[in-house]
Amino acid sequence: MLTLTHNISLLHYNTFGIAVEADNFVVISSLDELAELSEMCKQFHPCYVLGGGSNILLTGNVTGLTIFNQLKGIEVIKEDNENVWVKAFAGEKWNDLVQYCLQNNYAGIENLSLIPGSVGAAPIQNIGAYGVELKDVLENVETFLIHENTIKHFSNKECAFGYRDSVFKNAYKNKAIVISITLKLSKIPKPIIGYGSLQNQLQQMGIEKPTIQQLAEAVNIIRTSKLPDPAKIGNAGSFFKNPTISKFRLHVLSEQYNDIPGFGLDDMYFKISAAWLIEKCGWKGVREGNVGCNPLQPLVIVNYGGATGKEVYEFSEKIVQSVQKKFGIVLEREVNVW
């Protein structure tokens, strides 16, 4: 039976360390509780699902119902000579799933090592790093449709994955709870090492043909050297998405800034570094009160202690406006704002 609690502090439920409260709070840890949860959501709305809290910015007390997803379990549900299908429940920590796969030599998500947050958040964000995205290995997502009180499976195609985007951030936002995901992984590793910084790190390690374990180690070294630990200083990792611009726009900008980094998506569009844009606007290492731009990675906004969600948001808005003024590019937040 579900236990409903009121006025619960969410300070330790979000990696930004924002001190707000949830008016109504419930923990779900069993599939048997889903029907009861559906009834509870009819009484309290809107409904928000909270996982690892590593990609949200809480700008005020949360009304409605906050659902803390603690469905747990990782298992192999099918395999053949070349592939293995791994099912992981939403309440598991994403990096625990990565470690499970590394220990069993299942290849496909080693580049996504050390990404904070829960398994349930992974398909919502279509998490990605160092040349790999979740969509590359995801077979399906099992969800619970809150208001219909039904289970629905989304195929990879039905998830409508985009860059840090999915159907769960749009048509099914606050309507579907991720129960589990199933990944199709490989027993025959084919490491993806095309990403520049990853190649450099492997070279420093003296490794030409890495195992998936060595590749994950390289990723861990890069991430820990660039990204602040949320356990030590409040942050949600990359705050902004890398923007996409046209080839012509990149050409125009490169005439003025010959060091602008661009990655070709196709013949017409390029993705450029949001961190580079932010640094060029002078924000790297800037601090205003309790909020600041990380001195090592300008893509990360940090809470030095005691900042409100509103202060963080207003700081991010100043960055957005300055980048737009200087480059004519509008940065989009990767962090979900509540």
N, C-alpha and C positions, 0 to 999 in steps of 0.2 A: 504493500500500500504506500502510495506517495505521501510524503510529509511536506506540507506547505508552510514556509516560514516567511516572516515579514521584516522589512527594514534591515536587510542584510548588507553589510559592508562588502563592496566589491574590490577593495584595495588590493587584496592578494589574489584576485581573479583576473587581473589584467597586468601585462608586463610593463605598461607605462607607469604603473603605480599611482593611478588616479583614485582619489578617495571620494567615491560616490556610493550611493546605496541603491539596492534593488527593492522596490516596493513589495514585490512578491517573488519568491525564490523557491525552486524545486529541483531536486537532484533525481535524474533518471538513470538507473543502473541495470534494468531488466526489461526485456521485450514484453513481459507480462504487464508492465506498467503503462504501455502505450495507450490502451483504450481509456484508462483513467486520466491520462495526460490530455487526451483529446477533449474530455469533458471539462477539465480544469481550464483549458484554453478558451472555452466558450464563456467562462465566467470572467477571466482576466485577459484583456487584449490591449495592444498587440502582444504577440509572443516573440521573444528573442532567444536564440540558442547560443549558449556560451560554451566554448571548448577550452583551448589553452589560453585564450585571452591575449594572444601574441600579435594580433593584427587588428586591434580595435582601439579607438579613442573614445573614451566616455566623457561627454561634455556636460553631463548633468545626471541627476538621479534617474534611474530607469523605471518607468511606469510599466503597467501591464504585467506580464509574467516573464521572468528570466529563467530559462531552462538550462541547467548545467548537465551536459551530456557526459555520462560516465559509463557508457556501454563498453565492455572490455572483451578482448579475445583476439588471438591471431592463429590462423590455421591454414594448412594446405588442403584445398578442396579437390584438386585434380592435378595430374601431371602426366607427361609423356617423356620420351627420350630427350627432347630438346627444351621443353618449357614446363613451367610450374605455375599454377594459379593459386595465389595467396589471398585469403580473405582476412581483412583486419577491421575490427569494430571502431566506431568513431571516437570513443573515449580514450583510446590508446594514444600515447605520445608518438608523434610522427617519427622522431629519431629512434625510438625503441623499435619501430617497424623496420627502419633502415638497418639497425644493428642485427635484428633477427635475420634479415635477408643476407647480410654480409657473413654472418656465422654459418649460414647454410649454403653459401656460395650461389645465391640466386641473384642474377645480374639485372640491372635496369634502373635502380634508384640510388645507386652509390653517389652520383653527382648531386643528389638532393640531401646529402648528409648534413646533419646539424641544423637543419631548418627548424626553428621553434614551432610550437603549436601542436594541435591534435590531428589525428588521422581524419576526423570529420571535416576539418577546415580545408584539407588538401584539395578536394574536388571543387569546393566553393571558389577558392582562389585560383585554381589550376596552378598550383605552386610550381616554381621552376628555378633552375640555377645551373650555370656553367654548361649550357647547351642542351639541357634536358628539361622537359615539362612533364607533369603528371599525365597529361593526355597521351603521351607517347607509350605508356604502359598500362593505362587503365582499361579494364574490361567492362565494368559496370559499377553503378552506385545504387545501393539499396537504401531507400528512404521511407519515412513515415509521413504521409500527408496529414497534417494536424487536423484540419477541419473536415476532411472526408473520412478520417479514422481508417485509413487503408495503407497497405504497403505498396510501393511502386518502385520498380527497378528502371533505372535510366541507363541505356546503352551509352557507349562513348559518344556516338553521334548525337544522341538526344541531350547530352549534357551541354551542347553548343559552346564548347570551350573556345576561349579567346585568350588574349594576353592578360593574365590575372583576372580572368572573367569566366563566367559560366551561367547557365540557366538559373542556378541557385542564387545568384546575385541579382537576378532580374525577375522573370515571370514567377519563380517559386521562392522569392525572398520572404523569409519569415512564415512560409507556408509548408516547407518540407524540412524535416529533420533527417540528417544523414545517420543511418543506422550502421552501415558498413560499406567498404569498398572492396572490389576484387581486382587484383593486378595480375597481368600476364607477364611473368618474368622469364628470363632465359637461364638455362643450365650451361649455356655456352657463351661465356662473357665476350662482349665486343665493346671494350671501353671507348667512351666518347671523350676525346681529349683535345678537340679543336679549339676550345675557348682559350684565348691568349694567356690570361693569368694562370690558368691551369697548366698549360704547357710550360710556362716559366717555372712554376713551383715544382713540377715533376723533374725538370732539368736540374734545378737546385738540389733535388733529392737524388740525382743520379739515376733516374729510372726512365728507360725508353719505352718499355712495354709493361705498363702497370697491371697488377691484378686489381680486381674491384676493391679489395681492402686497401691497397696502396693508393688507389684513386680517391677513395673516401678520406684517407688520411691527408692527402694533399688538399682536398676541399676543406677539411677541418682547419688546417693550418691557415689557409687563406681567410676563411670566415672569422676565425678568432683574432687574426691580426688586424682586421678591418672593422669588425662590428663589435660594439660594446656589449658586455654581458648584462642582460636584463636583471639578473640577480644582484648586480652591483649598482647599476644606474638605469632608471626607467627609460624604456624605449620599445618600439614595435618594429625594429629592423628598418628596412627600406620604406620610407614614408611616401615616396612618389614613384610612379611608373616611369619607365624610360619612354619618352614621346616618339611618335612616328611622324616623319615629315617627308615631303616629296623629294625626289632626286634633284629637281630644279632648285628647291628651297635650300637643300644641303649645299649645292654648288654656289649659290649666292652667299651663304654664310661662310663657306670655306675660303672665299676670296678675302674676307676680312679676318677670319680665324683659321689659319692653316693647320691648327692642331685639333680641330673639332673631330671627335671620334664618331664614325658612322658605321653601322652594320647593315648591309643590304638585305632587305627582306624579299625583294623581287626586283624587276627592272625599273619599277616606278617609285618604290618607297624605301626609306632607310629608317632604322631605329637609332637614335642618338642617346648619349649618356645624360641622364637627368643630373647626376652628380657633377658632371663637367659644367653644365649650365649653371647650377647653383654656385659652384666654386667661382666661376667667372663673374658672377654677380656679387662676389665678396662675402658670401654667407658662411663659408667654412670656418668653424671655430667660434663664430659669433654667439654671444650669450646675452639674453635679455631677462634679467631677474632669475627665475628658476628654470627657464627654458633656454635651450641652445641648439646649435647645429654642431654635430660631432666633429671634432678637430681632425679625425682620421678619415672619416667617411661622411661627406656632406649630405649624402642621401638620407642620413639618419638624424632625426630630431630626438633630443633627449630631455628627460625630466630630471633636473639636478636635485630635486627634492621639494615636495610641497606644491608643485605646479597644479593648476586646475586644467581640466580638459579644454576649457574655453581659452585659456592662455596658450596652450599648445596649438590649438586650431588657429588662433589669431596670428601666432608666430608663423605658422605654415602659410597663412594667407599673404603675409608680407613677402615671403619667398616667391609664391605664385605670381604676385603682382610685379615683382622686380624682374623675374625671368621674362614675363610677358612684355614688359616695357623695353627690355634690352634686346630680346631676340624675336619677339612676336610669336612666342610659343607658349601655350597654356599647359602647365603641368597638371596632371591628374593624380589625385591621391590614391595610393595603393591601400592605405589603411582604411578600414571601415569606420565611419563616424557614427556613433550612437548619440 
